[in-house]
Amino acid sequence: MVEISDLSRRILRELCTDSRITITELSEKYKISRHSISERIAALEKALDIHYTLELNYENMGFGAFYIINVKFSKKPKISELKKIFMGSKATQFAAITEGDFDLLIFALAKDSSAYMNMEVGLGVLLSKYGVRIRSSQAVLPHLGFVPVSNETIMEANLEESTKRILVALNEESRMPIRDLSKRIGLKEDITRYQLGRINNQRLIKAYTAVMRKPVLKNNIVFFANYATINEGILKRIERERKAMYLKPETEVPVQNEFQMMISSTGADFAFIWASYNDIKEGMKASVETHRKIYSVDNPKMSSAVIKEVIKGEMPIRNIDVKSGYHQNEYLVTTIP
């Protein structure tokens, strides 16, 4: 694991929480020189290959259908062919080859369910010669994590051209100063600042954030869960899982969160979870087997895999305060004793 000091980890968390935080603000908060802050950020950028990007509000951009898909082949296609197929898919934000109970993981965004179904049918036709099984669930309650949106999708949004140009520029470099941003999009600084204010007021951006292209936890385990029966006490089991897996107290700020994503869904599966570990066996026990044990009375049906190669998009790996970043839906908060 990369050796990173506690202070540098805290700075990393600041950047993942708000990538536009200034050197001066960090200097004042942590009582060290601007030069020292700059050096620590440069070291983090080099060690972790940090990409400053955006966590976007899909619905406010006009994309009301967010789907999580797993694909199983009877005969596996060539990676080069899969890359070609997914690079041509506007709806696909992320696609990765996996090893385990399924062969592909896909995150897709569409303007509505009808547009998504067109994408899924088209994907099935393109992959039909390989004997394909497509299992999809619509994300309804994203509790933790995000999926980076492609520039191509941003340009498909029903927004003003100047807004889309700003979002694309910040999606590539969200830490970009206003001066550089204005040059990039060809507007005066005061107009750019005004336009960015409008974008923030429209809540198109959930967070200016950062992801690690060289994460320290190398193995990414993803799994889906469904239940043969839902028995009395399910809400308490959900709360138990949250405390055991996501909301456990931090003894120190990590370089990378073990759990990156937790989404409640509807359709083929009820939940999707993404966990990161160095040791796959340990990770399976801490994530998949813990989930299975907690929900044993509900007879969980689970499928899991390890991400082997990303063929489109970017892995959403970052460092956040999970306890404050975990979004709980109201009925659970008000119902559990």
C-alpha positions, 0 to 999 in steps of 0.5 A: 500500500502507498504510504500516505500520512494522516494529514495527506489523507485528510487533504485527499478527503477534502479534494474528493468532497470538494475538488474546488477547495483552494490552497488557501482554504486548506492552508488555513484549515490545517494551519500549515503553509500553502507551499506544504499543501501544494506539495502534498496535493502534488504527491497525492496526484502522482501516487494515486493518479487523481482525476478531478471530475464531477458528480452530476445530478442525472435527473436534473440533466434529464436522465431519469433512467439509471440502470445497473446491468450484469451480463453472462455469456455462453461463449465469451467474445473478444475484448476488442469486440466488446470495446467497439460495441460499448464505445458506440453506446451513448447510454453506457457510462461504464462497462467492465469485464468481470470474473465470477457469476457474471462476465460484464458489469454495465452502468447505463443512463437513459432519458426514460425507461423506453430509451433504456429498453431500446439500448438493452434490446440493441445490446442483446442483438449485438451479443446474441451470437455469444449466447447472452443473458442480460439481467438489469435493475433500475437504481431507485435509491443511490445510498452511496457512491456515484457513476461518472458521466461521459462527456458524450452524455452531457452533450446529449442533455437538454441544456443550453450549449454554454452550460454543456460546454462548462460541464464538459470542461469541469468533468475533465478537470473540475479543479480548473480555475475560472480564468482557465475555464473561461479560456477553454469555453471562449467566454469572459471571466465574469460571464463564466462565473455567472454561468457557473453560478446558474449551473449550481443553482440548477443543482446540475452538479451534486459535487465537485469531486476526485477519483483515483485512477491508481487506487491502493485497494486493487481488487474491486468486488461487485455483487447483486442481491435479491431475496426469495422471501422478505420476512418480518424484521427486514428493516432492522436487518437493513439497519444492522447491515448499514452499521456493519458494512458502511457506517462503522466508525473510522479509527483513521481516515483511509486512503480509499474507502472499502465500500464505494457504492450501495444502491437500492434497486428494482427489477431483477435485483434489490441491491447492488454493492461495490467493495474494494479490498487488497485480498479477494478472499477477505473482501468476499467474506467482509462484503458478500458473506456478511450480506448473506449472513445478515439476510439469511432468514430472507433466503438471499439470492446473490451473484458476485464478481471481481472487476478485471478490466474496464472497457469504457468509463472510469472507476468511481474510486474515492475517499469520502466520509461514508457516514455523512455521505451515505444517503438514507431514505426517510421511511427507514429513518422514521420507521426503525425504533 
